[in-house]
Amino acid sequence: MVIRKPFISAKGGDHHPLRVVDFIVEYLSSHREASTTEMHKAYLVRMKALSVQAGRKIPYRMATWDSFRVKVWTLQGQGILEISENVEESPEPQFSGRDEVPTRKLFRLAR
């Protein structure tokens, strides 16, 4: 006697067209160096554009700031990214007019 199991589709149907790691490497290969914030904002714009291009009613689920930051740290730990010697002052408006403005680390592809 053959027991037939019903076909069950795989869970988690929101497949991303662009991996975060691939985006980071691609972004830094076209830009010399960038902060995590700059890369994350560019990632959100790119994912929204891919959602529109695919004609989706519901956009792709995008990586949160924290998960994006963890990917950057992971790539740094693997030796793919390194921290640049350059830093940039935070352009956020709440810091304007202060004596000390927070700085952002810039990342680049490892040499």
Salt bridges, closest charged atoms under 4 A:
ASP14 OD1 - ARG56 NH2 3.11
ASP22 OD2 - ARG19 NH1 3.63
GLU26 OE2 - ARG46 NH1 2.91
ASP66 OD1 - ARG69 NH2 3.06
GLU82 OE2 - ARG108 NE 2.73
GLU82 OE2 - ARG111 NE 3.94
GLU85 OE2 - ARG108 NH2 3.06
GLU88 OE2 - ARG104 NH1 3.83
GLU92 OE2 - ARG104 NH2 2.87
